[in-house]
């Protein structure tokens, strides 16, 4: 692996570091995945932060200049993520729009769609959620059943989505629907852009064991979507979705450590504030977590080196997700040990730890992917 950065890249790192030190609001520092759980007031703050970052040229840096970006290299994007982690900056509130839908529209969208949506994605004027997973089509996405019937001027959508982060505050949803139920599973799917204010859409929070409602169910009851909001061609949404998911996987390989490192910083401060900073057992467990976080970062460097040499991303995305999930859960367990009985407090308490085992696909499904596609084992 290549661990060296050029003089130009190190100069960019200093630029970003100084800017974050001068501009990151203290009340947003250390807020990992804050946007998924945020209420309207916090979303307002996170929108304002993305707008500040956009004005400074740090949102959508890797987008082509004609779409409002800087044409930045992947190395510069990694440096930005590293410095955001160092400063304990929250991720972009419109991360799904910037990192998934934006590149998808650049590749598959019409010029009218690009003009209409891309600028508002960058500024967080319009927030986006992803309408892919369903009760019977989560990791098995091709099994989706939400229907869209073609009409003269658009589509009539009926069905249900689940595990939809940001749906409670999103302005728009990029949605997969089945438009030809007689077609094979990966055919007959269409990619739509849906205004969340459209009549017939109901968002219902999913209350978890922790008391939080990080995800949502979304119900579509005779929801009308204009024809101009279809991305690419009718029944060709699967290829569009693959583009979207590829950007998600590539992004997560490099930015997972932002949330994990932020959580580690908070755990260290928590141990110190609770008088456990000198406890040798707690110190050892935190050291093990820190080593794990560094290993996660090195795995990202492995993938980055391969890409810079002209290769394609390997299995690092899935392996990193598995490792990240385990570390995140172990971190929550250590935090519970530090907090003691306060770890059982009711929803809304700032003491509540957090764990993540299902973001970007469940660990069980990812193990199957690695077993079948990397190790060559028989299909499950």
matplotlib code that plots the C-alpha trace (Angstrom):
import matplotlib.pyplot as plt

x = [0.0, 1.0, 0.8, 2.4, 0.6, 2.0, 2.9, -0.3, -2.4, -0.8, -1.4, -5.0, -5.1, -3.9, -6.4, -9.3, -8.0, -7.7, -11.1, -12.9, -11.2, -12.4, -16.0, -17.3, -20.0, -19.3, -22.8, -22.4, -19.0, -19.0, -22.5, -22.1, -25.1, -27.0, -29.1, -30.8, -32.2, -32.5, -35.7, -36.6, -34.4, -31.3, -32.0, -32.1, -28.6, -27.3, -28.7, -27.0, -23.7, -23.9, -24.7, -21.6, -19.4, -20.9, -20.1, -16.5, -16.4, -16.4, -19.7, -19.7, -16.0, -15.6, -18.6, -17.6, -17.4, -20.3, -22.5, -21.3, -18.3, -14.6, -13.6, -11.5, -9.6, -10.5, -7.4, -8.7, -12.1, -10.3, -8.4, -11.6, -13.2, -10.1, -10.1, -13.8, -13.2, -10.3, -12.4, -15.4, -17.6, -20.9, -21.5, -23.5, -27.2, -27.9, -25.3, -27.6, -28.3, -24.7, -23.0, -25.6, -28.4, -26.3, -23.8, -26.7, -28.5, -25.2, -25.0, -28.7, -30.7, -32.0, -30.6, -33.8, -33.5, -29.9, -30.8, -33.7, -32.2, -28.4, -28.0, -30.5, -28.8, -25.5, -27.0, -29.3, -32.2, -33.9, -33.1, -33.4, -34.2, -33.7, -36.8, -35.3, -35.8, -39.2, -40.5, -39.7, -37.0, -34.3, -31.0, -32.8, -33.7, -34.9, -37.8, -39.4, -43.2, -44.1, -46.1, -46.3, -48.9, -48.2, -50.8, -51.0, -49.1, -47.1, -47.3, -49.7, -47.7, -48.9, -46.8, -44.5, -40.9, -39.1, -35.8, -36.0, -33.5, -34.4, -37.9, -39.3, -37.5, -36.8, -38.2, -37.8, -37.3, -35.5, -37.7, -37.6, -40.9, -42.1, -43.7, -43.9, -44.8, -44.6, -40.9, -38.0, -37.0, -34.3, -36.4, -39.5, -38.2, -38.3, -36.4, -38.6, -38.1, -40.9, -41.9, -42.5, -45.3, -47.4, -50.8, -51.0, -47.6, -47.5, -44.3, -44.4, -41.3, -40.0, -39.5, -36.5, -35.6, -33.5, -36.6, -35.2, -36.9, -33.9, -35.7, -39.1, -41.8, -43.2, -46.6, -47.7, -51.4, -52.3, -49.4, -49.2, -45.7, -45.2, -43.7, -40.7, -39.6, -38.7, -34.9, -33.7, -36.2, -39.2, -38.4, -34.6, -34.4, -32.3, -29.2, -29.8, -30.1, -26.8, -25.1, -26.6, -25.5, -22.0, -21.5, -22.8, -20.4, -17.4, -18.2, -18.7, -15.3, -13.7, -16.0, -17.0, -14.2, -15.8, -18.6, -16.4, -13.7, -16.2, -17.7, -14.2, -13.5, -16.8, -16.1, -12.7, -14.3, -17.1, -14.6, -12.7, -15.8, -17.1, -13.7, -12.9, -10.0, -7.4, -9.2, -6.7, -9.4, -11.3, -8.1, -7.2, -10.6, -10.5, -7.0, -8.3, -11.1, -8.6, -6.4, -9.5, -10.4, -6.8, -7.1, -10.4, -8.6, -5.8, -8.3, -9.5, -6.0, -5.7, -8.8, -7.7, -4.2, -5.9, -8.2, -5.3, -3.4, -6.4, -8.1, -11.6, -12.7, -12.4, -14.1, -12.9, -16.3, -18.1, -15.2, -15.0, -18.7, -18.5, -15.6, -17.1, -20.3, -18.5, -16.3, -19.3, -21.2, -18.1, -17.7, -21.3, -20.7, -17.7, -19.7, -22.4, -19.8, -18.5, -22.0, -23.3, -26.9, -27.4, -27.2, -30.8, -32.3, -35.3, -35.3, -33.9, -31.2, -27.7, -26.3, -27.7, -25.1, -25.6, -24.8, -25.1, -25.5, -27.7, -26.5, -25.6, -26.9, -27.1, -23.9, -25.4, -26.1, -22.6, -21.0, -22.9, -21.6, -18.0, -18.4, -19.9, -18.1, -14.7, -14.1, -16.0, -18.2, -21.5, -24.5, -26.6]
y = [0.0, 3.6, 5.7, 8.9, 12.0, 14.6, 18.2, 19.4, 16.9, 17.8, 21.5, 20.6, 18.8, 21.8, 24.0, 21.7, 21.3, 25.1, 25.7, 23.1, 24.4, 27.9, 27.0, 23.8, 24.8, 23.3, 22.0, 19.8, 18.4, 14.7, 14.1, 10.8, 9.8, 12.7, 13.3, 9.9, 10.5, 14.3, 16.3, 19.3, 21.7, 19.6, 19.1, 22.9, 23.1, 20.3, 21.9, 25.2, 23.3, 21.7, 25.1, 26.5, 23.6, 24.1, 27.8, 26.8, 24.3, 21.1, 19.5, 17.3, 18.1, 15.0, 16.1, 17.4, 21.2, 21.4, 20.0, 22.3, 20.3, 20.8, 17.7, 16.6, 13.4, 10.4, 11.1, 14.6, 13.1, 10.7, 13.6, 15.6, 12.6, 12.1, 15.7, 15.7, 12.7, 14.5, 17.6, 15.4, 16.9, 15.3, 13.7, 15.7, 15.8, 15.2, 12.4, 10.1, 12.9, 14.0, 10.6, 8.3, 10.1, 13.0, 10.7, 8.5, 11.5, 12.7, 9.3, 8.4, 11.6, 13.9, 17.4, 18.8, 16.5, 17.4, 21.2, 20.7, 18.5, 18.7, 22.3, 21.7, 18.5, 20.3, 23.0, 20.7, 22.8, 19.5, 16.4, 12.9, 9.5, 6.1, 4.0, 0.6, -1.8, -3.5, -6.0, -8.9, -7.1, -5.8, -7.4, -9.3, -6.1, -7.7, -9.1, -5.7, -5.6, -1.8, -1.4, 1.5, 1.5, 3.6, 6.2, 8.8, 11.5, 9.5, 6.6, 5.5, 4.0, 1.6, -0.3, -0.1, 0.7, 0.0, 0.9, 4.3, 6.6, 10.3, 9.7, 11.7, 14.9, 14.2, 16.4, 13.8, 10.1, 8.1, 5.1, 1.7, 0.3, -2.7, -1.7, -5.1, -7.9, -10.5, -9.8, -11.7, -10.4, -8.1, -6.8, -4.8, -2.3, 1.4, 4.2, 7.2, 10.6, 11.2, 14.4, 13.4, 16.0, 14.1, 13.1, 9.4, 9.1, 8.1, 8.0, 5.9, 5.8, 2.4, 2.5, 0.3, -1.4, 1.6, 3.8, 5.6, 5.9, 6.1, 4.4, 4.7, 2.7, 4.6, 3.7, 4.7, 4.8, 5.8, 8.2, 10.0, 10.6, 12.7, 10.9, 13.4, 12.0, 8.7, 8.2, 6.4, 4.1, 2.2, -1.2, -0.4, 0.7, -2.2, -0.9, 2.5, 1.1, -0.8, 2.5, 4.1, 1.2, 1.1, 4.7, 3.9, 1.0, 2.9, 5.9, 3.8, 2.1, 5.5, 7.3, 4.7, 5.7, 9.2, 7.9, 5.3, 7.7, 10.3, 7.6, 6.7, 10.3, 10.5, 7.2, 8.5, 11.7, 9.7, 7.4, 10.5, 12.3, 9.1, 8.7, 5.5, 7.0, 5.4, 2.0, -0.4, -2.7, 0.1, 1.6, -1.8, -2.1, 1.4, 0.7, -2.5, -0.4, 2.2, -0.5, -1.8, 1.6, 2.0, -1.4, -0.2, 2.8, 0.7, -1.5, 1.7, 2.5, -1.0, -0.3, 3.2, 2.0, -0.5, 2.1, 4.6, 1.9, 1.5, -1.5, -1.9, -2.0, -5.5, -7.1, -4.4, -2.7, -5.8, -6.8, -3.2, -3.2, -6.4, -5.3, -1.8, -3.3, -5.5, -2.6, -0.3, -2.9, -3.6, 0.2, 0.4, -2.5, -0.7, 2.5, 0.5, -0.8, 2.8, 4.2, 1.4, 1.5, 4.7, 2.6, 1.5, 5.0, 5.9, 7.3, 10.8, 10.6, 11.8, 8.7, 6.2, 4.2, 3.3, 0.3, -0.4, -3.8, -3.3, -0.2, -0.8, -4.4, -6.9, -8.6, -12.0, -11.1, -9.6, -12.8, -14.8, -12.3, -12.8, -16.6, -17.0, -14.3, -14.1, -17.5, -19.4, -21.4, -22.9, -20.7, -20.4]
z = [0.0, -0.6, 2.5, 1.1, 0.0, -2.4, -1.3, -3.0, -1.1, 2.2, 1.5, 0.9, 4.2, 6.0, 4.3, 5.3, 8.8, 9.4, 7.9, 10.1, 13.2, 12.4, 11.3, 12.9, 15.4, 18.8, 19.3, 16.2, 17.1, 17.6, 16.2, 14.4, 12.2, 13.8, 10.8, 11.0, 14.4, 14.3, 14.9, 12.9, 15.0, 14.6, 10.9, 10.5, 12.1, 10.0, 6.8, 7.8, 8.3, 4.9, 3.3, 5.1, 3.8, 0.3, 0.3, 1.1, -1.7, 0.4, -0.6, -3.7, -4.3, -6.6, -8.7, -12.2, -12.4, -14.8, -12.1, -9.3, -8.0, -8.1, -10.0, -6.9, -6.9, -4.7, -2.6, -1.9, -0.9, 1.5, 3.0, 3.5, 5.3, 7.5, 8.5, 9.2, 11.5, 13.2, 13.8, 14.9, 12.2, 11.5, 8.2, 5.6, 6.4, 2.7, 2.4, 0.4, -2.1, -2.4, -2.5, -4.1, -6.0, -7.3, -9.2, -10.3, -11.9, -13.5, -15.2, -15.9, -15.4, -18.1, -18.5, -17.0, -13.9, -13.5, -13.6, -11.3, -8.5, -8.4, -7.1, -4.3, -3.3, -2.8, -0.7, 1.3, 0.2, -0.5, 1.6, 0.2, 1.5, -0.2, -0.9, -1.6, 1.3, 1.9, 4.5, 2.1, 0.0, 2.3, 1.4, -1.4, -3.2, -6.4, -4.5, -4.1, -4.5, -4.4, -7.6, -10.0, -12.8, -15.8, -16.6, -19.3, -17.4, -14.9, -12.4, -9.7, -6.8, -4.1, -1.6, 1.5, 2.2, 5.5, 7.3, 5.5, 7.2, 7.0, 5.7, 8.7, 7.5, 3.8, 1.1, -1.7, -2.0, -4.8, -5.1, -6.7, -7.9, -9.9, -13.1, -14.8, -12.4, -15.1, -15.8, -14.2, -10.7, -11.9, -14.8, -14.7, -12.0, -12.5, -10.6, -9.6, -7.9, -5.5, -3.7, 0.0, 0.2, -2.4, -1.1, -0.1, 1.5, 5.2, 7.2, 10.4, 12.7, 13.7, 17.5, 18.5, 21.7, 22.7, 22.4, 19.4, 16.0, 13.7, 10.8, 9.3, 7.4, 4.4, 2.9, -0.6, -1.2, -4.8, -4.9, -8.3, -9.7, -12.8, -15.8, -15.9, -12.5, -14.0, -14.2, -17.3, -19.1, -18.0, -16.5, -16.5, -12.9, -11.7, -13.6, -12.2, -8.7, -9.1, -10.0, -6.8, -4.6, -6.1, -5.0, -1.5, -1.1, -2.4, -0.1, 3.0, 2.5, 3.2, 5.6, 8.1, 10.4, 10.8, 12.9, 14.6, 15.5, 16.7, 18.9, 20.2, 21.1, 23.0, 24.8, 26.0, 27.3, 28.9, 30.7, 31.9, 33.1, 35.0, 36.7, 34.8, 32.7, 34.9, 35.1, 33.5, 32.2, 30.5, 29.2, 27.6, 26.0, 24.6, 23.2, 21.5, 19.9, 18.8, 17.2, 15.4, 14.1, 12.7, 11.0, 9.4, 8.1, 6.7, 4.9, 3.3, 2.2, 0.6, -1.5, -2.3, -3.5, -5.8, -7.3, -7.9, -9.7, -12.1, -10.5, -9.2, -5.6, -4.1, -1.2, 1.2, 1.2, 2.6, 5.0, 6.3, 7.0, 8.9, 11.0, 11.5, 12.8, 15.3, 16.5, 16.9, 19.0, 21.1, 21.6, 22.8, 25.2, 26.7, 27.0, 28.9, 31.3, 31.9, 32.4, 34.6, 35.5, 33.5, 30.4, 31.1, 31.1, 29.1, 25.5, 25.1, 27.7, 26.5, 28.3, 25.9, 24.0, 20.3, 18.2, 14.5, 12.9, 9.9, 8.0, 4.4, 4.7, 7.5, 8.6, 7.9, 4.2, 3.9, 5.2, 2.5, -0.1, 1.0, 1.3, -2.2, -4.2, -2.5, -1.0, -3.7, -1.2, -2.4, -2.4, 0.7]

ax = plt.figure().add_subplot(projection="3d")
ax.plot(x, y, z, "-o")
ax.set_aspect("equal")
plt.show()
